[in-house]
């Protein structure tokens, strides 16, 4: 969640990559990313990164490690990869991401609060067979999440299963009115998708299973709308599923 939920470098990560398209931008308006170098990895000692420890043909034989030391990766990304591959943000896209960054902490907290409330509500619904959310004690990684994540904050992503398999899952998504059926995540609005019939539709059943996709799986990126509105939307959609499928 753009550094709001967890700070990987504090736990030993050397390189952190964020999709700014998601939580940082926060409104699904532009595409971008962030690469963060902790500046503490010994690239030469590992012996696995000749692109950093050997002369660079593109910079007149410059050896990044000899000149920049632990900051070599960040400099190489900025000077070589950005120049040669061209993943540069357009000015307006950069503006949108910076504007979204200003409210990341506010949105991050609201995303987490809403996701926890929705997850607890879903657990009580007879049409729901299972719910997976880090904030629930039933989640296998709940204890670990409490150690690594911001206190009492577990993010805005959850998934659950609905009785009736793929038909019920697709019907549920089609009958949501507040939530949008989109493949993106991290938007200010609630986003829902049924992977088995959308993002993973080209895979056969065995391939879907191997990738963690089951026929009943619903993925939700919980937004910052009023939680009462979000719950009402899912309640109405589940009621439709109960009448027409289950």
C-alpha positions as CSV (number, residue, x, y, z in Angstrom):
1,X,0.0,0.0,0.0
2,X,2.7,2.4,-1.1
3,X,4.6,2.2,2.2
4,X,1.7,3.0,4.4
5,X,0.8,-0.6,5.4
6,X,4.4,-2.0,5.8
7,X,7.9,-0.7,5.3
8,X,9.9,-3.6,3.8
9,X,13.3,-2.0,4.2
10,X,12.8,-2.0,8.0
11,X,12.6,-5.8,7.8
12,X,15.6,-6.3,5.6
13,X,14.6,-5.7,2.1
14,X,17.2,-4.2,-0.2
15,X,15.0,-3.2,-3.1
16,X,11.3,-2.3,-2.9
17,X,9.1,-1.9,-6.0
18,X,5.7,-0.3,-5.8
19,X,3.0,0.0,-8.4
20,X,2.0,3.7,-8.1
21,X,-1.0,2.9,-10.3
22,X,-2.6,1.3,-7.3
23,X,-2.8,2.8,-3.8
24,X,-0.3,5.6,-4.3
25,X,-2.2,7.2,-7.2
26,X,-5.4,5.9,-5.6
27,X,-7.9,6.8,-8.3
28,X,-7.0,4.5,-11.3
29,X,-6.1,7.5,-13.4
30,X,-2.5,6.8,-14.6
31,X,0.1,4.1,-14.8
32,X,3.5,4.3,-13.0
33,X,5.8,2.7,-10.5
34,X,8.4,3.4,-7.9
35,X,11.8,1.6,-7.3
36,X,13.4,2.2,-3.9
37,X,17.0,1.2,-3.1
38,X,17.8,0.8,0.6
39,X,21.4,1.7,-0.2
40,X,22.9,-1.0,2.0
41,X,23.5,-4.1,-0.3
42,X,27.1,-5.0,-1.1
43,X,26.7,-5.7,-4.9
44,X,30.3,-6.6,-5.4
45,X,30.6,-9.1,-2.5
46,X,27.8,-11.2,-3.9
47,X,29.5,-11.7,-7.2
48,X,26.2,-12.0,-9.0
49,X,25.8,-8.6,-10.6
50,X,28.3,-7.9,-13.3
51,X,26.1,-5.2,-14.7
52,X,27.0,-3.2,-11.6
53,X,30.5,-4.4,-10.8
54,X,31.9,-4.5,-14.4
55,X,32.6,-1.6,-16.8
56,X,29.5,-0.2,-18.5
57,X,29.8,0.1,-22.3
58,X,27.0,2.7,-22.3
59,X,28.9,5.0,-19.9
60,X,32.5,4.8,-21.2
61,X,33.6,2.0,-19.0
62,X,32.2,3.4,-15.8
63,X,32.0,0.8,-13.0
64,X,28.9,1.7,-11.0
65,X,30.1,0.0,-7.8
66,X,33.5,1.7,-7.8
67,X,31.8,5.1,-8.2
68,X,28.6,4.9,-6.3
69,X,29.0,2.0,-3.9
70,X,25.8,0.8,-2.1
71,X,23.8,3.3,-4.2
72,X,24.8,1.6,-7.5
73,X,21.5,0.0,-8.2
74,X,19.5,3.2,-7.9
75,X,21.9,5.1,-10.1
76,X,22.0,2.4,-12.7
77,X,18.2,2.3,-12.9
78,X,18.1,6.1,-13.2
79,X,20.9,6.5,-15.7
80,X,20.8,3.3,-17.8
81,X,17.4,1.6,-17.6
82,X,15.4,4.8,-17.7
83,X,17.4,6.1,-20.6
84,X,17.5,2.9,-22.6
85,X,14.1,1.4,-21.9
86,X,12.2,4.7,-21.5
87,X,9.7,4.1,-18.6
88,X,9.3,7.8,-18.0
89,X,6.2,9.3,-16.6
90,X,4.4,11.9,-18.5
91,X,4.1,15.2,-16.6
92,X,0.4,15.0,-16.0
93,X,0.7,11.4,-14.8
94,X,3.4,12.4,-12.4
95,X,1.1,15.2,-11.1
96,X,-1.8,12.7,-10.5
97,X,0.5,10.3,-8.6
98,X,1.9,13.1,-6.4
99,X,-1.6,14.4,-5.8
100,X,-2.7,10.9,-4.7
101,X,0.3,10.5,-2.5
102,X,-1.0,13.5,-0.4
103,X,-4.0,11.5,0.8
104,X,-2.4,8.0,1.0
105,X,-2.4,7.8,4.8
106,X,-6.1,8.9,5.0
107,X,-7.2,6.5,2.3
108,X,-5.0,3.6,3.6
109,X,-6.7,3.8,7.0
110,X,-10.2,3.9,5.5
111,X,-9.5,1.1,3.1
112,X,-8.3,-1.1,6.0
113,X,-11.3,-0.2,8.3
114,X,-13.8,-0.9,5.5
115,X,-12.2,-4.1,4.5
116,X,-12.2,-5.5,8.0
117,X,-15.8,-4.5,8.5
118,X,-16.8,-6.1,5.2
119,X,-14.8,-9.3,5.9
120,X,-16.5,-9.7,9.3
121,X,-19.9,-9.2,7.8
122,X,-19.3,-11.7,5.0
123,X,-18.2,-14.3,7.5
124,X,-21.8,-14.3,8.9
125,X,-23.6,-14.7,5.6
126,X,-25.0,-18.1,4.8
127,X,-24.3,-17.8,1.1
128,X,-20.6,-17.3,1.8
129,X,-18.5,-20.4,2.3
130,X,-15.2,-18.8,3.3
131,X,-13.5,-15.4,3.7
132,X,-9.8,-14.6,3.4
133,X,-8.6,-11.4,5.0
134,X,-5.4,-10.7,7.0
135,X,-7.4,-8.9,9.6
136,X,-9.5,-11.9,10.5
137,X,-8.2,-14.2,13.3
138,X,-9.2,-17.1,11.1
139,X,-6.5,-16.2,8.5
140,X,-3.4,-18.4,8.8
141,X,-1.1,-15.3,8.6
142,X,-3.0,-13.1,11.0
143,X,-0.4,-13.3,13.8
144,X,2.5,-12.6,11.4
145,X,0.5,-9.7,9.9
146,X,0.2,-8.1,13.3
147,X,4.0,-8.3,13.7
148,X,4.8,-6.8,10.3
149,X,2.0,-4.4,9.4
150,X,1.0,-1.0,10.8
151,X,-0.9,-1.6,14.1
152,X,-4.6,-2.6,13.6
153,X,-4.2,-2.1,9.9
154,X,-4.5,-5.0,7.4
155,X,-5.0,-3.5,4.0
156,X,-7.9,-3.2,1.6
157,X,-7.8,-6.5,-0.2
158,X,-10.0,-9.5,0.6
159,X,-11.4,-12.5,-1.1
160,X,-14.3,-14.9,-0.4
161,X,-16.2,-17.9,-1.8
162,X,-19.8,-17.9,-2.6
163,X,-22.1,-21.0,-2.7
164,X,-22.9,-22.1,-6.2
165,X,-19.5,-22.0,-7.8
166,X,-18.7,-20.1,-11.0
167,X,-22.3,-19.3,-11.9
168,X,-23.0,-17.9,-8.5
169,X,-19.8,-15.9,-8.5
170,X,-20.4,-14.4,-11.9
171,X,-24.0,-13.6,-10.9
172,X,-22.9,-11.9,-7.7
173,X,-20.5,-9.6,-9.5
174,X,-23.0,-8.8,-12.2
175,X,-25.6,-7.7,-9.6
176,X,-23.4,-5.3,-7.7
177,X,-24.3,-1.7,-8.2
178,X,-21.9,0.4,-6.1
179,X,-18.8,-1.7,-6.7
180,X,-17.3,-1.7,-10.1
181,X,-16.3,-4.9,-12.0
182,X,-12.7,-4.1,-12.8
183,X,-9.3,-5.9,-12.7
184,X,-7.5,-3.0,-11.1
185,X,-6.9,-2.8,-7.3
186,X,-6.1,0.1,-4.9
187,X,-8.7,2.5,-6.2
188,X,-10.7,4.9,-4.0
189,X,-13.8,3.1,-5.2
190,X,-14.6,-0.6,-4.4
191,X,-13.5,-2.9,-7.2
192,X,-14.7,-6.5,-7.6
193,X,-13.9,-9.3,-10.0
194,X,-14.6,-13.0,-10.5
195,X,-11.2,-14.3,-11.7
196,X,-12.5,-17.7,-13.0
197,X,-14.5,-16.0,-15.7
198,X,-12.3,-13.0,-16.3
199,X,-8.6,-12.7,-15.6
200,X,-8.1,-16.5,-15.6
201,X,-10.7,-17.5,-18.1
202,X,-8.2,-18.7,-20.7
203,X,-6.9,-21.3,-18.2
204,X,-8.4,-24.7,-17.8
205,X,-9.8,-25.9,-14.4
206,X,-6.6,-27.5,-13.4
207,X,-4.5,-24.5,-14.3
208,X,-6.8,-22.2,-12.5
209,X,-6.5,-24.4,-9.4
210,X,-2.7,-24.4,-9.6
211,X,-2.8,-20.6,-9.7
212,X,-5.1,-20.4,-6.6
213,X,-8.3,-19.6,-8.5
214,X,-11.4,-21.6,-7.6
215,X,-14.8,-21.3,-9.3
216,X,-16.4,-19.6,-6.3
217,X,-13.6,-17.0,-5.7
218,X,-14.5,-13.3,-5.6
219,X,-11.7,-10.8,-5.2
220,X,-12.5,-7.4,-3.7
221,X,-10.5,-4.2,-3.5
222,X,-12.4,-2.4,-0.8
223,X,-12.9,1.3,-1.4
224,X,-13.4,4.3,0.9
225,X,-17.1,4.7,0.4
226,X,-19.4,4.6,3.4
227,X,-19.2,1.0,4.8
228,X,-22.9,0.9,5.1
229,X,-23.3,1.4,1.4
230,X,-20.7,-1.2,0.6
231,X,-22.3,-3.8,2.8
232,X,-25.8,-2.9,1.4
233,X,-24.5,-3.5,-2.1
234,X,-23.1,-7.0,-1.3
235,X,-26.2,-7.8,0.7
236,X,-28.5,-7.1,-2.3
237,X,-26.2,-9.0,-4.7
238,X,-26.1,-12.1,-2.4
239,X,-29.8,-12.0,-2.1
240,X,-30.1,-12.2,-5.9
241,X,-27.7,-15.1,-6.0
242,X,-29.8,-16.9,-3.3
243,X,-32.9,-16.5,-5.4
244,X,-31.5,-17.4,-8.8
245,X,-28.6,-19.7,-8.3
246,X,-28.2,-21.3,-4.9
